[in-house]
Amino acid sequence: MSERFYEIAPSLINYWRGVILFGLNTASYKFALGKSLLEFASLEKEFINMAELADRFSYHIAEHIKQSPKQSTRKGTVKFFDICEKFNSGEISKEELVEFTRKNAFNDVIKRFHIINGKEIPKQFYIDESKGSDGGGIRLTDHIHELTSSVPSESLSPEVEARWRLVETAWKLNVSKQLIAVNHDSDLGELYILDKNRRIDITSSRDSLNGYQKGVCFYCFSEISIIKGSPSIAQVDHFFPHILKSFNLNINLDGVWNLVLACSKCNGQSEKGAKIPSLELLQRLNDRNEYLISSNHPLKETIIKQTGNTTKARREFIQSVFNSAIEKLIHTWHPQAIGDPTF
């Protein structure tokens, strides 16, 4: 299922999001490398030597370790993460951290960054020249420069950060199944969990959901943004409207399964009001949820818990909600497409 995400619409942004959103994660190296690549691309760098890369890479890891020391599912301690902790506590210098990172942290991540579902994507964002006689490095390709010129890193970087926060929260709690209780705070626009009655904020709802909608409105496919202050800022919308809560249907309408990102026009259309999105949009919601489940994203467990353990059960659940909603609200709604369908 995850292959569909990048093979049906093989644009650069699809490839990038495929790398970040899909695939197994046993440590957070990929996220740190992804954020570093975006930063170097925004500076229009071409060749990045290993010391430069180690500097940015270790910075991102060390910053995350301040909030969540567990950055891997591996048993026992990982020496690189221990070194980052020592840097945070002032036991070693920045130079020592960078040098250790350069020599020890890139054994696998540079080789495996472009692999999704066991195979490399055809368009890659850098060339591995780390074995060069002068210490080596990586050479950014035209693909990542084209990517960041079309989608600013100010939008892409929060997506990487959101994915990272979700994964490390699962690791912090030791069992990813804990994330079945992910909740949405409508006022703050945040995803959070409750662990032993203690609220743990995870990440922005916008940042978490945007990658799967490929930067467009769920309903009309117009472009949306997750950059604060943008005139096209995405709005977190309940597919089945909030008003259904007044009918005591015993459905978690604030569940991730029911959250989509919409443009302000669709979310605020008077004709939409309390109407139910059409059957075509219902199918789109089901497809979106299957995208989330097909990845190893921690939200996978949330949606499975909320909607069902099998594809059939999830489809039947959403159909049953639709049937109940139609009985109460009667009318359906479907906006005119503004952009090209992308999912």
Beta strands, then each sheet from edge to edge (+ up, - down):
strand 1: 47-49
strand 2: 115-116
strand 3: 119-120
strand 4: 126-129
strand 5: 137-140
strand 6: 183-185
strand 7: 190-195
strand 8: 198-204
strand 9: 235-238
strand 10: 259-262
strand 11: 276-277
strand 12: 332-333
sheet 1: 1+ 5- 4+
sheet 2: 2+ 3-
sheet 3: 6+ 7- 8+
sheet 4: 9+ 10-
sheet 5: 11+ 12+
end
